[in-house]
Amino acid sequence: MKVYKFGGASVKNAVAVQNIAKIISIPKNRKLIIILSAMGKTTNDLEIVLDNYFYQKVGLSDAFNKVKDFHLDIAKMLFQGEVKEIEASLNLIFNNLEKDLEDKITGDYDFYYDKIVCYGELLSSKIVHLYLKKMGFNIFSDDVRKFIITNDLHREAKVNWNLSEKNIKAKTNDIFNNYDIFLTQGFIASSTIGATTTLGREGSDFTGAIFAFATNAESLTIWKDVQGLQNADPKYFADTKKIDVLSYGETVELAYYGATIIHPKTIKPLQNKGIPLFVKSFLDPENDGTRIHTDMSFDDKFSSYIFKRNQVLISISPRDYSFMEEENFAIIFSALAGFHLKVNMMQNSAISFSICVDKTNGRVEKFIESINNHYKVRYNGNLELLTIRHYSSEIIDKLVGKREILLEQRSRSTIQMVLNEL
């Protein structure tokens, strides 16, 4: 059995959905699990819906209708004259979304984020399932929230591996007694009390790894709009190089430092069971793409560079000039955890501690306010974090140029620099 994960670009329109039918026709006589992301930029559009709802703005109706019209248009193109079933199914989902948007707000933003944004995956899976069924595939679809169970940490939920593995094994065994293909959603899950949770932005990769782990799959393939992993983001660099082979360890390092092609948590469950990961292009499915497994011999044959934009550099010092010791770090990291802020880089001296974090939805300001009584806090925004794996001085000079380096760390294999944005 194989697991295929299709990202938003691979289901962005009717032609892309039709292409999925061609791709899954390639493996013969093999059981297949399909994990789907939301279509195109639907997650972004639902974030706008959420923003209008949560902050009670006037654009809620327009934002909602944009999402609805987008999906209905794709359905009409796919199903032509046979639209009654798909329109009824989609309208049922939209009716549920409308009801959720009418609820009185009683919780925090992250709770409603998971409750609203999950509709992107529910819509895409409904459209693709019914289309593939129409095309003659022996396929079954179900809600992933019946399979993956987490704690109640919204937007970055922790998987309950025992419950999830048990659910997935039992349910997929029953499904594959009658069907060749099982299709479900990525990114979303359910807490033990039944509330919708999510696994972090781009978490559909992780969903694929969870299913691969629980079913002892032959492999996991992530379908992208590029030929495989690149040594830099092709959206920003014209001279990127495709990576043919990469080890689990090097992939974890790249994902940790911010390479967006793989969700950071994807590798661990695959490595634990020796399941290979392929990153391939849905535009050229016969191309070998990138194979990620145990082979480390190619890891240092190229330099990889990762830019994280919209960064904030925060410098923290005790007001009484006492040393930055364990007690201070405990207070600071407790506050960071409380506001769900991930530290991308840190450095300390005798009386100061500097951290680089993503600027996220007012959380940085709330974090600073929470520690401001005890610490002197200075910060700079609109910065960029550059990470280079297997660096050379020539590559550093090329990428940094004349920009000011505000903070720098380097080891034998990695250099990180906080820079002013271009």
RANORCOR-V179179 format. One record per backbone hydrogen bond with DSSP energy under -0.5 kcal/mol. CO is the residue of the C=O (numbers start at 1). NH is the residue of the N-H. If there is no record, write none. Layout:
# RANORCOR-V179179
co: [CO:CO]
nh: [NH:NH]
This chain:
# RANORCOR-V179179
co: [1:1:2:3:4:4:5:5:6:7:8:8:9:13:14:15:16:17:18:19:20:22:23:23:26:31:32:33:34:35:36:39:41:42:43:44:45:46:47:48:49:50:51:52:53:57:59:60:61:62:63:64:65:66:67:68:69:70:71:72:73:74:75:76:79:83:84:85:86:87:88:89:90:91:92:93:94:95:96:97:98:99:99:100:104:108:109:110:111:112:113:114:116:117:118:118:119:120:121:122:123:124:125:126:127:128:129:130:131:132:133:137:138:138:140:143:144:144:147:148:149:150:152:153:158:159:160:161:162:163:164:165:166:167:168:169:170:171:172:174:175:175:180:181:182:183:184:186:187:189:190:191:195:197:198:200:202:203:203:204:205:206:207:208:209:210:211:212:212:213:218:219:220:221:221:222:222:223:224:229:231:232:233:233:241:242:244:246:247:248:249:250:251:252:253:254:255:259:263:265:266:267:268:269:270:270:270:271:274:276:277:278:278:279:280:281:284:290:290:291:291:292:293:296:298:304:306:307:308:310:311:312:312:313:314:315:316:317:318:323:325:325:326:327:328:329:330:331:332:333:334:335:336:337:340:342:342:345:347:350:352:353:354:355:356:356:357:358:360:362:363:364:365:366:367:368:368:371:371:374:375:376:378:380:382:383:384:384:385:385:386:387:388:389:392:393:394:395:396:397:400:404:404:407:409:413:414:415:416:417:417:418:418:419]
nh: [218:219:33:221:6:35:7:223:37:10:11:40:12:17:18:19:20:21:22:23:24:25:26:27:28:2:182:4:184:6:186:42:45:46:47:48:49:50:51:52:53:54:55:57:56:60:63:64:65:66:67:68:69:70:71:72:73:74:75:76:77:78:79:80:82:87:88:89:90:91:92:93:94:95:96:97:98:99:100:101:102:102:103:103:106:112:113:114:115:116:117:118:119:120:121:122:123:124:125:126:127:128:129:130:131:132:133:134:135:137:136:139:180:181:183:146:147:148:149:190:160:192:154:156:151:161:164:165:166:167:168:169:170:171:172:173:174:175:176:177:178:179:32:140:34:142:36:188:199:197:150:194:191:189:157:203:205:187:207:208:209:210:211:212:213:214:215:216:217:216:276:3:278:5:223:224:280:7:282:243:305:234:236:237:231:244:291:293:251:252:253:254:255:256:257:259:258:262:266:269:270:271:272:273:273:274:275:274:276:220:292:222:280:290:224:284:287:279:292:246:293:277:248:299:301:389:387:309:385:359:383:314:357:380:355:378:353:376:321:325:328:329:330:331:332:333:334:335:336:337:338:339:341:340:342:344:358:356:354:324:349:316:347:314:344:345:312:360:363:366:367:368:369:370:371:371:372:374:375:319:377:317:315:313:421:311:386:419:308:387:417:306:415:304:396:397:398:399:400:401:403:406:420:418:416:390:411:388:409:386:419:406:407:384]
